Amino acid sequence: MASSSLRTEVQLLIGHLTEIGTRRAGSPQEATAAAFINARLRRAGMGVSTQPLQVSSRRRRLYGTTAACGLFAALTAILLPTPALVLALAAAVILVIDATRGPLTIPGPRHASQTIIGTQAIAALQHAAPRLPRWRVLLLAPLDSSMATAGIAALAGPSFRVGMARLGALLLVALAAWLHRSHPERGWVLLVIPAVIVLALQIVAVLRGPALAQSDGSICALTTLLLAAQQLHDLQHVEIWAVALGSTSIDPASVEDLLGHYPFEPDHTLVIALDHLVAGQLCLAMNGRYSDQSLVKAISTSSLSLQIPIDLSPPLARLALTSALRHATLPTLTFYTLDGPSCRADPKVCEAAACLIKALVAQLEAIKG
C-alpha cells in the first residue's frame, strides 16, 4: 500500500471510529464499533467470528466491598477489636487472592458485550496436505473507549501502587485493632485514621463509576489492528489473529474467554497487545516470557530497523490489556505511547505500529522451522 493511500486509509478509519462516539463497555456504541470491525476484517479477507460476553465491573465491586469492610472494621475497632481484626485480615486475604490468582467472581448486574475474532490462515500449497503454522501472532486491541487511570479514579483501578495502598490500609486497620486489644490504654486505635482516609477515598472512587480518559487510546489501537490485517496476506508460516476485545476497561473476561477457549501454545505464539496508542513516542514493552531466542531476535531486529525503542521492563500495569494479560503464560509484546501534548489519535503512530507489525511478521516468516 503506497504511503499516500496508507495515510488516507488511516485517516478514514480514525474518522469512522471517532464518529461512532464514546464506546463505553456494553453500550450500543461499542456494538456499533464491533460491527464496523467485523465488516473491515471480512473485507481484508479474514475469517471472522463473534464471541458473546457477559461482563460486569467485578473488580470495582470487589475493591468497593473490601474497602467498606475495612472502613467498618476501622470504625468499630475501639469497641470490637477482635471482630475488626478478623474482618480487616479477611478483606486483605481476599485482595491478595484476587491479585495473584485472577479476578474473583462477585455477584452483581451483568451486561452483554462481544469480542470480534478475525483469523488469517497460512497459505495452502497446491495438491498438498494442510500444514500447521510455525507461529501464531495474536493482535489484540480494546473495543471500548479508554477509562481514566489518574486522580481519584486510579483508586478503583488495578495498578500495583494502588493495590499496595489498598492492602496497606487494611493491614494497618488490622494492626491497630490487634494493638488496641492488647494495650487499650495506649491509644493505638488512632492508627486507623490514615487507613480510614484511604478506604473512604476508594469507596468514593468506586461509587463515582469509571470516568472516560482524556485521550481514547483504543481508536489508534483498533486502526492499527485493521491496518495490519489488511497488509498481512499470503503468509507461509505465520497465522494471524486480529481480535477486538469487548469491555476490557471494566472486566478482563474477554481476555480470559479468548485464552481459555483457544489454548495457544506458548512456544509458538506471540501476543501483540495494542494497549494505549494516542500521540507521542511509540514504545514497546516485553513481558519476559520468551523461551525462543529467535523470537527475541526478530523483535529486536524489527524495532531497530524502524528505530522504535524497546522497554525490557514490564509494561505499565495501568494499561487495560496489560492488566488483563498479567496471568497469561504467553510471550507478550505491548505497544503503547508516551503521550505528547495532543490527546487526539495520531495517524503517524498507527502507521508506525502497523509497519512494525508487518516487519516483525516478516522476520517470523524467515525463521527456519
N, C-alpha and C positions, 0 to 999 in steps of 0.2 A: 504494500500500500504506500503510495507516494506521500511525501511529507505534507503537501498541501491538503490532499484528500484525507490524510490521517487527522490533521488538525480540525478539518471540517467535521469529520465523524465524531471526534471528541467533543467539540462544542455542541453538536446535535444531541449527543447522549446526555451531556450535562444539562442542557436546556430542557429535555424531556423529563428528566428526573427532578429537576428543580420545579417544573410546572406542577408536578404531582402534589407538591406541598409537603408539610411535615408528616413524616411516616412514623407515628407512634406505634408501639408494639400492639398488634392485634387490631389496628384501625383500618377503615376502608382504604385509606391512602396506602397503607402497607400492602394490602391486597392488590391495589391497582399497580403498584410497583412490581409485585410478584408476576402479574400478568404480562407486564412490559418486558421483564427479564426473560420470562418463558418464551415470548414471541421472538425476542432478539437472539436467544440461544438456538432456537429452531432455525432461524434464518442463517445462522452461522454454520448449520449443518450438524448440529449436535442432537443426540437423542435426549429428550427432556422428560422428566417425571416430577410430580409434585408430591411431597411428603407432608401430610397434615400434622399439625401440632396442637396440643393443649398446654398452654403456658400460664404461669402465674408469677407474681412477684414474691416467690418463696423466700429468697434471701433477705429481701427487705422486711418481710414479715418476721422472719427468724431474728434478725437484728433488733427489730422493734420489740419482739416478745422477750428476748433475753435482757434488753435494756430495761424494760418495765419490771422484770423480775429483780434485776439488780437495784433499781431505784426503790422498789418496795422493801427489799432487804435492808437497804441503807436507812430508810426512814423508820424501820422497826427494830434496828439493831440495838438501840438503847433499852428497849423493853423485852425483846425476844432475841437475844444474841445467838442462841443455838440454832433456831429455825432460820435466822437471817444468814448465818454461816453456811448452812446446808444449801439454802436457796441460791446464794451467790456462787458457791462452788459448782452446783449443778448447772447453772447457766454458763459458767466458764467452760465446763467439760463439753457441753453441747456445742459451743463455739469452736472448740478445738477439733471435735469430731467433724463438724461441718467444713472446716478449713482443710483438714488432712484427708478426709475420705470422700469429699464431694458434697454438693448441696443436699441437705436433708429435706425430706418432703414435709411441708407444713400445710395443714388443711386451710382452705380458703377459696375464694372465687377464681375461676379459670376462664380463659377466653381462647378463641381459635386463632391460629396463625398457620403459616406454612413455610416449607423450605423448598426451593426450586433447585433441582439437581440436573445438570447437563453433563453428558459424557461423550467423549470423542475417542472411539476405539482405535487401535493401531490399524494401519492399512493392511488389508489382506492380500497375500500373494496369489497370483492366478494358479489354479489347479493345485493348491497346497492346502494342507490341513490348517485349521485355526491355530494361532500361536498365542502364547501368553506374553504380555508386555514385560519388559525388563524393569520398567519404572512406572509408577503411578504418581502423577502430580495433582494434588488437590488444591484448587484455588478457592479460597473461602472469603466471602465478603458479607457484611451485615446488611440485611434487607431494610431494617428500621433505622430511623434517624438516631444520631448520637445523643447521648444524655450527658448532662453536666457532671464533671468529676472534680470540681473545685468548690471552695467555700463550704457552706454548711451541707450541701448536697453530698460532699465526699464522706460525711459521717454515716451515710446509708449505703456506701459502696464497699467493694471487696478488697481495696488496696491493702498492702501489707502494713503500712504505718497506722492506718485507721484501725485495722484488725488488732494490732498490738495495743493501741489506746483503749479499744473496746474491752479486750481481755484484761488489760491492766486495771481498768476501773472496777471490774468485777472482783478481781483478786484483792484490790485494795479494800473493797467492802468486806470481803471475807476476812482479811487480816484485822480490820477494825473490830469486827464482831467477835473474833477469837480473843483479841487482846482485851476487849471490854468485858468479856465473860470471865477472863482470868483476873483482871485488875479493874473493876468498875470504877474505883475511886480516882483513877488517874486521867480520866477524860480521853482515853484512846478512841472513843467513838467519833470524835471530831475529825478523824482521818477520812471519814466518808464524804466530807464536804467537796473536795475536788472531784471525787468519783461521781457525786450527785450531779455536778455541773456537766461532766462529760456525758453521762447517761441521759440527762434531760435534753441536752442538745441533740443527741442521737435520736431520741423519740420525736423531737420536733422535725428533724430531717426526714424521718420515715413518714410522718403524718403529712408533710408537705407534698409528698409524692415526687416522682422523678421529674426533674426540670430539663428542658432542652439545652444542649450545649450551644455556645455562641457560634461555633463552626460545626457544620454537619460533615463529619469525616467519611460517612458512608456513600455520599454521592460520587466522590472520586474513586472510592473503592469499587463500587458497582460498575462505574465506567471502565476502570482498568480491567475488571473481570470480563466485561463484554469485548473490549478491545483484544485481550489475549485470546479469547475464544475464537474471534474472527481470524486471527493470524496463525493459529496453530492447526495445520491440516497436513494430511498425508504423512504422519509420523510412523516410523517403522518399529520403534521400540518403546515409546513413551505414550501411555494412556492419560488423557486429560479429563479431569473432573472440574467443572465450574459450578460452584454451589453458592447460592444466595440464601443465607441463613435467617430465618424469621425470629423476631423478638429477642435478639441477643442482648439488648440493653437491660432487660429485666429478668431473663431466665436463660441458663445455659442448656435448656432442654434440646434445642435444635442441634447443638454440637454433640450432646450425649446420644441422641437418637441416631444421628448420622454415623458416628463411630461405632455404636452398638449394633446397628443394622448391617453395616458393611465392615467386616473385620479385616481392615487393611494390614498388610504385612509391614512391620516397621523397617525391615531391611531393604524393602523395595518401594517405599513410599516417601514422598516429600510433601508436607503441608505448607502451603504459602498462604499466610493469613494477611489479608489486606485490611488492616485494622483501623487506622486513623490517617487518612490522606486528605490534606486540605491544600495548603500552600506553604512553601518553605523548603527546607532541605530534606530530600528523600533519604531515609536511612533504613538499614536492615538490622535485625537482631536474630541471633540463633539461640535455640534453647539448649544446645549442648548434647542432645541425644543422637549423635551421629556415629554409628559404628562403621560406616563405609567411608573411608578417606577419599575415595574418588568423588563422592557427593560433595564433600567439603571443598575439594579442589575445583569442582565445577562451579560451585557458588562463588568462590574467591575469584576465579578467572572471569566469570561473567560480570561481577561487580567492578573489578579493576578495569575491564575494557570500557565500561561506561562511567568510571570514576565516581561510583556510589559507595560511600563508606559502610563498613560492616561493624556493628557493635557486638562484640563477643559476649557481653554481659547479658543477663536475662532481659527480655523486653519489658516495657513498662507495665506493671501489674494493673494500672488503672484502665488499660485498654480492654474493651469488652471481650473480644475474641481471645486475647491473651489470657484473661482470667478464666474463660470457659475451657481453654485448652490446657490449663495448668496441670491436670491429672492425666492427660493423654500421653501415651508412650511413643508417639510418632515424632520423628525429626521435624521441627517446625521452623520456618523462616518467616519472620514478621516484617511486613512493610509498614512504615509509619513516617510521618513528617514531624520535624521540629518546626512548629508553626511560626510563620512570619507575621508581619503586621496585618496581612489580609486574612479575612475569615471566609472568603469565597473559594469555591473549588477552582483549582489552577489546572488548566489543560496540560501545561508542561509537565506537571507531576504525573498525571495519568499517562502521558506519552512515555516518560522516562520509566515508569514502573512496568508498563506493557512491554517496552523494548527489553528491559532487564529479564522479564519472564521468558520472552522469546529467546534471548541469548542463553539463558540457563537451560531451557528445554533442549536447545541445540547442543549444548555441552553434554547433557544426559544422553541424547541420541548417539553421540560419538563414543560413549563409554563402551568398551568391549564387554560382551557378556561372558 
